[in-house]
Amino acid sequence: MYQHLRCQIVGRLAWQNRYGGLRLAIGAKKHGVSMQFLIDAVVLSALGGLIGIE
């Protein structure tokens, strides 16, 4: 089970790197991209904590 979760996390990080690069290429500011990643991580952590995923 944990390996499946780990694979999902790695896949999501790979997607975020491509997406962040694309946003920067079309003119987004680094701060905006960083904030998006930070908010995404906080929301996912909070949801995981609420439903009991370690």
PDB file with one MODEL, atoms N, CA, C and O in Angstrom:
MODEL        1
ATOM      1  N   MET A   1       0.816  -1.192   0.000  1.00  0.00           N
ATOM      2  CA  MET A   1       0.000   0.000   0.000  1.00  0.00           C
ATOM      3  C   MET A   1       0.862   1.259   0.000  1.00  0.00           C
ATOM      4  O   MET A   1       0.589   2.203  -0.742  1.00  0.00           O
ATOM      5  N   TYR A   2       1.905   1.270   0.836  1.00  0.00           N
ATOM      6  CA  TYR A   2       2.728   2.471   0.924  1.00  0.00           C
ATOM      7  C   TYR A   2       3.516   2.716  -0.354  1.00  0.00           C
ATOM      8  O   TYR A   2       3.789   3.865  -0.703  1.00  0.00           O
ATOM      9  N   GLN A   3       3.885   1.644  -1.056  1.00  0.00           N
ATOM     10  CA  GLN A   3       4.612   1.816  -2.307  1.00  0.00           C
ATOM     11  C   GLN A   3       3.716   2.477  -3.345  1.00  0.00           C
ATOM     12  O   GLN A   3       4.178   3.317  -4.116  1.00  0.00           O
ATOM     13  N   HIS A   4       2.443   2.108  -3.373  1.00  0.00           N
ATOM     14  CA  HIS A   4       1.500   2.733  -4.301  1.00  0.00           C
ATOM     15  C   HIS A   4       1.369   4.227  -3.997  1.00  0.00           C
ATOM     16  O   HIS A   4       1.365   5.055  -4.908  1.00  0.00           O
ATOM     17  N   LEU A   5       1.265   4.558  -2.728  1.00  0.00           N
ATOM     18  CA  LEU A   5       1.168   5.955  -2.319  1.00  0.00           C
ATOM     19  C   LEU A   5       2.436   6.716  -2.697  1.00  0.00           C
ATOM     20  O   LEU A   5       2.372   7.853  -3.166  1.00  0.00           O
ATOM     21  N   ARG A   6       3.575   6.087  -2.493  1.00  0.00           N
ATOM     22  CA  ARG A   6       4.860   6.704  -2.845  1.00  0.00           C
ATOM     23  C   ARG A   6       4.931   6.972  -4.354  1.00  0.00           C
ATOM     24  O   ARG A   6       5.405   8.028  -4.774  1.00  0.00           O
ATOM     25  N   CYS A   7       4.468   6.033  -5.156  1.00  0.00           N
ATOM     26  CA  CYS A   7       4.477   6.215  -6.612  1.00  0.00           C
ATOM     27  C   CYS A   7       3.568   7.371  -7.021  1.00  0.00           C
ATOM     28  O   CYS A   7       3.899   8.130  -7.932  1.00  0.00           O
ATOM     29  N   GLN A   8       2.444   7.503  -6.362  1.00  0.00           N
ATOM     30  CA  GLN A   8       1.543   8.617  -6.660  1.00  0.00           C
ATOM     31  C   GLN A   8       2.190   9.954  -6.322  1.00  0.00           C
ATOM     32  O   GLN A   8       2.041  10.921  -7.069  1.00  0.00           O
ATOM     33  N   ILE A   9       2.899  10.012  -5.212  1.00  0.00           N
ATOM     34  CA  ILE A   9       3.554  11.250  -4.804  1.00  0.00           C
ATOM     35  C   ILE A   9       4.650  11.617  -5.796  1.00  0.00           C
ATOM     36  O   ILE A   9       4.759  12.775  -6.198  1.00  0.00           O
ATOM     37  N   VAL A  10       5.460  10.645  -6.192  1.00  0.00           N
ATOM     38  CA  VAL A  10       6.538  10.908  -7.149  1.00  0.00           C
ATOM     39  C   VAL A  10       5.957  11.351  -8.485  1.00  0.00           C
ATOM     40  O   VAL A  10       6.478  12.274  -9.111  1.00  0.00           O
ATOM     41  N   GLY A  11       4.891  10.707  -8.923  1.00  0.00           N
ATOM     42  CA  GLY A  11       4.243  11.103 -10.174  1.00  0.00           C
ATOM     43  C   GLY A  11       3.698  12.516 -10.107  1.00  0.00           C
ATOM     44  O   GLY A  11       3.803  13.274 -11.071  1.00  0.00           O
ATOM     45  N   ARG A  12       3.123  12.870  -8.980  1.00  0.00           N
ATOM     46  CA  ARG A  12       2.587  14.232  -8.821  1.00  0.00           C
ATOM     47  C   ARG A  12       3.705  15.273  -8.838  1.00  0.00           C
ATOM     48  O   ARG A  12       3.550  16.345  -9.423  1.00  0.00           O
ATOM     49  N   LEU A  13       4.825  14.956  -8.198  1.00  0.00           N
ATOM     50  CA  LEU A  13       5.947  15.893  -8.199  1.00  0.00           C
ATOM     51  C   LEU A  13       6.502  16.087  -9.608  1.00  0.00           C
ATOM     52  O   LEU A  13       6.856  17.203  -9.988  1.00  0.00           O
ATOM     53  N   ALA A  14       6.579  15.016 -10.375  1.00  0.00           N
ATOM     54  CA  ALA A  14       7.058  15.128 -11.753  1.00  0.00           C
ATOM     55  C   ALA A  14       6.116  16.005 -12.568  1.00  0.00           C
ATOM     56  O   ALA A  14       6.564  16.828 -13.367  1.00  0.00           O
ATOM     57  N   TRP A  15       4.808  15.829 -12.365  1.00  0.00           N
ATOM     58  CA  TRP A  15       3.835  16.642 -13.091  1.00  0.00           C
ATOM     59  C   TRP A  15       3.947  18.112 -12.678  1.00  0.00           C
ATOM     60  O   TRP A  15       3.866  19.005 -13.522  1.00  0.00           O
ATOM     61  N   GLN A  16       4.133  18.356 -11.386  1.00  0.00           N
ATOM     62  CA  GLN A  16       4.242  19.735 -10.911  1.00  0.00           C
ATOM     63  C   GLN A  16       5.472  20.425 -11.475  1.00  0.00           C
ATOM     64  O   GLN A  16       5.419  21.615 -11.785  1.00  0.00           O
ATOM     65  N   ASN A  17       6.581  19.703 -11.615  1.00  0.00           N
ATOM     66  CA  ASN A  17       7.784  20.305 -12.181  1.00  0.00           C
ATOM     67  C   ASN A  17       7.541  20.741 -13.613  1.00  0.00           C
ATOM     68  O   ASN A  17       7.950  21.833 -14.006  1.00  0.00           O
ATOM     69  N   ARG A  18       6.880  19.898 -14.399  1.00  0.00           N
ATOM     70  CA  ARG A  18       6.573  20.270 -15.788  1.00  0.00           C
ATOM     71  C   ARG A  18       5.604  21.449 -15.825  1.00  0.00           C
ATOM     72  O   ARG A  18       5.779  22.383 -16.607  1.00  0.00           O
ATOM     73  N   TYR A  19       4.587  21.396 -14.978  1.00  0.00           N
ATOM     74  CA  TYR A  19       3.583  22.450 -14.956  1.00  0.00           C
ATOM     75  C   TYR A  19       4.189  23.783 -14.509  1.00  0.00           C
ATOM     76  O   TYR A  19       3.882  24.831 -15.079  1.00  0.00           O
ATOM     77  N   GLY A  20       5.046  23.741 -13.493  1.00  0.00           N
ATOM     78  CA  GLY A  20       5.710  24.960 -13.024  1.00  0.00           C
ATOM     79  C   GLY A  20       6.599  25.554 -14.093  1.00  0.00           C
ATOM     80  O   GLY A  20       6.634  26.773 -14.268  1.00  0.00           O
ATOM     81  N   GLY A  21       7.323  24.703 -14.816  1.00  0.00           N
ATOM     82  CA  GLY A  21       8.164  25.183 -15.915  1.00  0.00           C
ATOM     83  C   GLY A  21       7.338  25.816 -17.012  1.00  0.00           C
ATOM     84  O   GLY A  21       7.737  26.831 -17.584  1.00  0.00           O
ATOM     85  N   LEU A  22       6.209  25.239 -17.306  1.00  0.00           N
ATOM     86  CA  LEU A  22       5.318  25.798 -18.323  1.00  0.00           C
ATOM     87  C   LEU A  22       4.795  27.161 -17.890  1.00  0.00           C
ATOM     88  O   LEU A  22       4.771  28.102 -18.684  1.00  0.00           O
ATOM     89  N   ARG A  23       4.377  27.268 -16.637  1.00  0.00           N
ATOM     90  CA  ARG A  23       3.881  28.561 -16.149  1.00  0.00           C
ATOM     91  C   ARG A  23       4.957  29.629 -16.217  1.00  0.00           C
ATOM     92  O   ARG A  23       4.678  30.769 -16.589  1.00  0.00           O
ATOM     93  N   LEU A  24       6.201  29.265 -15.857  1.00  0.00           N
ATOM     94  CA  LEU A  24       7.296  30.230 -15.936  1.00  0.00           C
ATOM     95  C   LEU A  24       7.563  30.632 -17.378  1.00  0.00           C
ATOM     96  O   LEU A  24       7.862  31.793 -17.656  1.00  0.00           O
ATOM     97  N   ALA A  25       7.458  29.678 -18.296  1.00  0.00           N
ATOM     98  CA  ALA A  25       7.721  29.953 -19.704  1.00  0.00           C
ATOM     99  C   ALA A  25       6.708  30.923 -20.299  1.00  0.00           C
ATOM    100  O   ALA A  25       7.038  31.682 -21.210  1.00  0.00           O
ATOM    101  N   ILE A  26       5.475  30.905 -19.792  1.00  0.00           N
ATOM    102  CA  ILE A  26       4.472  31.802 -20.359  1.00  0.00           C
ATOM    103  C   ILE A  26       4.333  33.100 -19.566  1.00  0.00           C
ATOM    104  O   ILE A  26       3.433  33.900 -19.826  1.00  0.00           O
ATOM    105  N   GLY A  27       5.234  33.306 -18.595  1.00  0.00           N
ATOM    106  CA  GLY A  27       5.289  34.607 -17.954  1.00  0.00           C
ATOM    107  C   GLY A  27       4.892  34.684 -16.492  1.00  0.00           C
ATOM    108  O   GLY A  27       4.805  35.785 -15.948  1.00  0.00           O
ATOM    109  N   ALA A  28       4.651  33.575 -15.844  1.00  0.00           N
ATOM    110  CA  ALA A  28       4.310  33.621 -14.418  1.00  0.00           C
ATOM    111  C   ALA A  28       5.551  33.987 -13.611  1.00  0.00           C
ATOM    112  O   ALA A  28       6.679  33.727 -14.030  1.00  0.00           O
ATOM    113  N   LYS A  29       5.329  34.584 -12.463  1.00  0.00           N
ATOM    114  CA  LYS A  29       6.451  34.938 -11.588  1.00  0.00           C
ATOM    115  C   LYS A  29       6.825  33.743 -10.723  1.00  0.00           C
ATOM    116  O   LYS A  29       5.980  32.912 -10.389  1.00  0.00           O
ATOM    117  N   LYS A  30       8.110  33.670 -10.363  1.00  0.00           N
ATOM    118  CA  LYS A  30       8.588  32.557  -9.537  1.00  0.00           C
ATOM    119  C   LYS A  30       7.843  32.487  -8.216  1.00  0.00           C
ATOM    120  O   LYS A  30       7.554  31.402  -7.713  1.00  0.00           O
ATOM    121  N   HIS A  31       7.534  33.653  -7.654  1.00  0.00           N
ATOM    122  CA  HIS A  31       6.822  33.700  -6.376  1.00  0.00           C
ATOM    123  C   HIS A  31       5.444  33.044  -6.499  1.00  0.00           C
ATOM    124  O   HIS A  31       5.027  32.298  -5.613  1.00  0.00           O
ATOM    125  N   GLY A  32       4.751  33.320  -7.583  1.00  0.00           N
ATOM    126  CA  GLY A  32       3.426  32.740  -7.784  1.00  0.00           C
ATOM    127  C   GLY A  32       3.463  31.231  -7.922  1.00  0.00           C
ATOM    128  O   GLY A  32       2.614  30.529  -7.373  1.00  0.00           O
ATOM    129  N   VAL A  33       4.455  30.731  -8.659  1.00  0.00           N
ATOM    130  CA  VAL A  33       4.602  29.292  -8.828  1.00  0.00           C
ATOM    131  C   VAL A  33       4.969  28.639  -7.491  1.00  0.00           C
ATOM    132  O   VAL A  33       4.431  27.587  -7.146  1.00  0.00           O
ATOM    133  N   SER A  34       5.877  29.258  -6.747  1.00  0.00           N
ATOM    134  CA  SER A  34       6.267  28.723  -5.438  1.00  0.00           C
ATOM    135  C   SER A  34       5.087  28.695  -4.476  1.00  0.00           C
ATOM    136  O   SER A  34       4.901  27.723  -3.744  1.00  0.00           O
ATOM    137  N   MET A  35       4.296  29.755  -4.476  1.00  0.00           N
ATOM    138  CA  MET A  35       3.128  29.806  -3.598  1.00  0.00           C
ATOM    139  C   MET A  35       2.120  28.730  -3.971  1.00  0.00           C
ATOM    140  O   MET A  35       1.499  28.134  -3.091  1.00  0.00           O
ATOM    141  N   GLN A  36       1.949  28.476  -5.257  1.00  0.00           N
ATOM    142  CA  GLN A  36       1.022  27.438  -5.686  1.00  0.00           C
ATOM    143  C   GLN A  36       1.480  26.075  -5.164  1.00  0.00           C
ATOM    144  O   GLN A  36       0.662  25.302  -4.664  1.00  0.00           O
ATOM    145  N   PHE A  37       2.771  25.772  -5.273  1.00  0.00           N
ATOM    146  CA  PHE A  37       3.294  24.506  -4.778  1.00  0.00           C
ATOM    147  C   PHE A  37       3.140  24.409  -3.265  1.00  0.00           C
ATOM    148  O   PHE A  37       2.795  23.350  -2.742  1.00  0.00           O
ATOM    149  N   LEU A  38       3.393  25.504  -2.565  1.00  0.00           N
ATOM    150  CA  LEU A  38       3.276  25.510  -1.113  1.00  0.00           C
ATOM    151  C   LEU A  38       1.836  25.276  -0.675  1.00  0.00           C
ATOM    152  O   LEU A  38       1.583  24.467   0.218  1.00  0.00           O
ATOM    153  N   ILE A  39       0.905  25.968  -1.288  1.00  0.00           N
ATOM    154  CA  ILE A  39      -0.509  25.814  -0.942  1.00  0.00           C
ATOM    155  C   ILE A  39      -0.974  24.394  -1.259  1.00  0.00           C
ATOM    156  O   ILE A  39      -1.723  23.795  -0.488  1.00  0.00           O
ATOM    157  N   ASP A  40      -0.528  23.860  -2.395  1.00  0.00           N
ATOM    158  CA  ASP A  40      -0.880  22.494  -2.772  1.00  0.00           C
ATOM    159  C   ASP A  40      -0.381  21.503  -1.720  1.00  0.00           C
ATOM    160  O   ASP A  40      -1.115  20.595  -1.329  1.00  0.00           O
ATOM    161  N   ALA A  41       0.858  21.669  -1.262  1.00  0.00           N
ATOM    162  CA  ALA A  41       1.430  20.766  -0.265  1.00  0.00           C
ATOM    163  C   ALA A  41       0.686  20.870   1.064  1.00  0.00           C
ATOM    164  O   ALA A  41       0.427  19.855   1.711  1.00  0.00           O
ATOM    165  N   VAL A  42       0.342  22.087   1.473  1.00  0.00           N
ATOM    166  CA  VAL A  42      -0.372  22.282   2.737  1.00  0.00           C
ATOM    167  C   VAL A  42      -1.759  21.651   2.675  1.00  0.00           C
ATOM    168  O   VAL A  42      -2.184  20.990   3.622  1.00  0.00           O
ATOM    169  N   VAL A  43      -2.461  21.852   1.573  1.00  0.00           N
ATOM    170  CA  VAL A  43      -3.808  21.293   1.436  1.00  0.00           C
ATOM    171  C   VAL A  43      -3.755  19.769   1.429  1.00  0.00           C
ATOM    172  O   VAL A  43      -4.550  19.119   2.108  1.00  0.00           O
ATOM    173  N   LEU A  44      -2.825  19.192   0.668  1.00  0.00           N
ATOM    174  CA  LEU A  44      -2.721  17.732   0.626  1.00  0.00           C
ATOM    175  C   LEU A  44      -2.339  17.164   1.988  1.00  0.00           C
ATOM    176  O   LEU A  44      -2.855  16.121   2.391  1.00  0.00           O
ATOM    177  N   SER A  45      -1.438  17.841   2.701  1.00  0.00           N
ATOM    178  CA  SER A  45      -1.049  17.383   4.040  1.00  0.00           C
ATOM    179  C   SER A  45      -2.224  17.451   5.005  1.00  0.00           C
ATOM    180  O   SER A  45      -2.445  16.530   5.792  1.00  0.00           O
ATOM    181  N   ALA A  46      -2.968  18.532   4.943  1.00  0.00           N
ATOM    182  CA  ALA A  46      -4.123  18.681   5.834  1.00  0.00           C
ATOM    183  C   ALA A  46      -5.182  17.629   5.540  1.00  0.00           C
ATOM    184  O   ALA A  46      -5.741  17.041   6.466  1.00  0.00           O
ATOM    185  N   LEU A  47      -5.464  17.386   4.272  1.00  0.00           N
ATOM    186  CA  LEU A  47      -6.449  16.377   3.928  1.00  0.00           C
ATOM    187  C   LEU A  47      -5.987  14.985   4.355  1.00  0.00           C
ATOM    188  O   LEU A  47      -6.771  14.189   4.871  1.00  0.00           O
ATOM    189  N   GLY A  48      -4.702  14.705   4.133  1.00  0.00           N
ATOM    190  CA  GLY A  48      -4.162  13.423   4.564  1.00  0.00           C
ATOM    191  C   GLY A  48      -4.256  13.259   6.074  1.00  0.00           C
ATOM    192  O   GLY A  48      -4.563  12.173   6.564  1.00  0.00           O
ATOM    193  N   GLY A  49      -3.996  14.322   6.806  1.00  0.00           N
ATOM    194  CA  GLY A  49      -4.106  14.273   8.259  1.00  0.00           C
ATOM    195  C   GLY A  49      -5.532  14.075   8.729  1.00  0.00           C
ATOM    196  O   GLY A  49      -5.787  13.376   9.710  1.00  0.00           O
ATOM    197  N   LEU A  50      -6.451  14.693   8.025  1.00  0.00           N
ATOM    198  CA  LEU A  50      -7.868  14.558   8.412  1.00  0.00           C
ATOM    199  C   LEU A  50      -8.383  13.156   8.193  1.00  0.00           C
ATOM    200  O   LEU A  50      -9.187  12.662   8.984  1.00  0.00           O
ATOM    201  N   ILE A  51      -7.937  12.505   7.133  1.00  0.00           N
ATOM    202  CA  ILE A  51      -8.472  11.168   6.877  1.00  0.00           C
ATOM    203  C   ILE A  51      -7.569  10.065   7.440  1.00  0.00           C
ATOM    204  O   ILE A  51      -7.892   8.882   7.334  1.00  0.00           O
ATOM    205  N   GLY A  52      -6.445  10.453   8.035  1.00  0.00           N
ATOM    206  CA  GLY A  52      -5.620   9.501   8.767  1.00  0.00           C
ATOM    207  C   GLY A  52      -4.537   8.809   7.979  1.00  0.00           C
ATOM    208  O   GLY A  52      -4.086   7.736   8.380  1.00  0.00           O
ATOM    209  N   ILE A  53      -4.099   9.384   6.864  1.00  0.00           N
ATOM    210  CA  ILE A  53      -2.987   8.796   6.107  1.00  0.00           C
ATOM    211  C   ILE A  53      -1.697   9.247   6.745  1.00  0.00           C
ATOM    212  O   ILE A  53      -1.510  10.435   7.008  1.00  0.00           O
ATOM    213  N   GLU A  54      -0.804   8.308   6.997  1.00  0.00           N
ATOM    214  CA  GLU A  54       0.485   8.663   7.588  1.00  0.00           C
ATOM    215  C   GLU A  54       1.482   8.930   6.504  1.00  0.00           C
ATOM    216  O   GLU A  54       2.636   9.247   6.791  1.00  0.00           O
TER     217      GLU A  54
ENDMDL
END
